[in-house]
Amino acid sequence: MKRILALVVLALVFVAALALGSQNGQVVQFNYLIAQGEFSLASLLGLFFGIGFVVGWAVFGVLLLRLKIENRALNRSVRRQSRELDAMKAPETAKE
């Protein structure tokens, strides 16, 4: 439920940004590495907002994947150590 609410809020912010940006029809000159062009300010803002959103999710995804792999390795280590500990305790209970 929390994720759905967060997605709804994100969608509302995006729609509000589009609505406000569409009111700005000013054309600006944009110089990039090999050329230049004239674009509407709203389209440039939308483009860079989208690129930032995708890059942010990509970075988040890589970090999350790295943490999941590390978590899996640590869980495997805990299970192995738990089995070793149980194996060490088993002979003691058999002697009693």
C-alpha positions as CSV (number, residue, x, y, z in Angstrom):
1,M,0.0,0.0,0.0
2,K,2.9,2.3,0.8
3,R,4.4,1.8,-2.6
4,I,1.2,2.5,-4.4
5,L,0.7,5.7,-2.4
6,A,4.3,6.7,-3.3
7,L,3.7,6.0,-7.0
8,V,0.5,8.1,-7.0
9,V,2.3,11.0,-5.4
10,L,5.1,10.7,-7.9
11,A,2.7,10.6,-10.8
12,L,0.9,13.7,-9.4
13,V,4.2,15.6,-9.2
14,F,5.1,14.6,-12.7
15,V,1.7,15.7,-14.0
16,A,1.9,19.0,-12.2
17,A,5.4,19.6,-13.6
18,L,4.1,18.8,-17.1
19,A,1.1,21.2,-16.6
20,L,3.3,24.0,-15.4
21,G,5.9,23.4,-18.1
22,S,3.4,23.3,-20.9
23,Q,2.5,26.9,-20.0
24,N,6.1,28.0,-20.8
25,G,6.4,28.0,-24.6
26,Q,9.6,30.0,-24.6
27,V,12.2,28.8,-27.2
28,V,15.8,28.6,-25.9
29,Q,19.0,27.9,-27.7
30,F,20.8,24.7,-26.3
31,N,24.4,24.2,-27.1
32,Y,25.7,20.6,-26.7
33,L,29.0,19.1,-27.5
34,I,28.9,18.8,-31.3
35,A,26.0,21.0,-32.3
36,Q,23.3,23.3,-31.1
37,G,19.6,23.6,-31.4
38,E,16.6,25.6,-30.5
39,F,14.1,23.8,-28.2
40,S,11.1,24.8,-26.1
41,L,12.0,25.2,-22.5
42,A,9.3,22.9,-21.4
43,S,10.6,20.0,-23.6
44,L,14.2,20.5,-22.3
45,L,13.0,20.5,-18.7
46,G,10.9,17.4,-19.3
47,L,13.8,15.7,-21.1
48,F,16.3,16.4,-18.3
49,F,13.8,15.5,-15.6
50,G,13.2,12.1,-17.4
51,I,16.9,11.5,-17.8
52,G,17.5,12.3,-14.2
53,F,14.7,10.0,-13.1
54,V,16.1,7.1,-15.2
55,V,19.7,7.7,-14.0
56,G,18.5,7.8,-10.4
57,W,16.7,4.5,-10.7
58,A,19.7,2.9,-12.5
59,V,22.0,3.9,-9.6
60,F,19.5,2.8,-7.1
61,G,19.1,-0.6,-8.9
62,V,22.8,-1.2,-9.0
63,L,23.2,-0.4,-5.3
64,L,20.2,-2.6,-4.4
65,L,21.5,-5.5,-6.5
66,R,24.9,-5.2,-4.9
67,L,23.3,-5.2,-1.4
68,K,21.2,-8.3,-2.3
69,I,24.2,-10.2,-3.5
70,E,26.1,-9.3,-0.3
71,N,23.1,-10.3,1.8
72,R,22.8,-13.7,0.1
73,A,26.5,-14.3,0.7
74,L,26.2,-13.4,4.3
75,N,23.1,-15.6,4.8
76,R,25.0,-18.5,3.2
77,S,27.9,-17.9,5.6
78,V,25.5,-17.8,8.6
79,R,23.9,-21.1,7.5
80,R,27.3,-22.8,7.1
81,Q,28.5,-21.6,10.5
82,S,25.2,-22.7,12.1
83,R,25.7,-26.2,10.6
84,E,29.2,-26.3,11.9
85,L,28.1,-25.2,15.4
86,D,25.4,-27.8,15.4
87,A,27.9,-30.5,14.3
88,M,30.2,-29.4,17.2
89,K,27.4,-29.6,19.8
90,A,26.1,-33.0,18.6
91,P,29.0,-35.1,20.0
92,E,28.7,-33.4,23.4
93,T,25.0,-34.3,23.7
94,A,25.7,-37.9,22.7
95,K,28.3,-38.3,25.5
96,E,25.9,-37.2,28.2
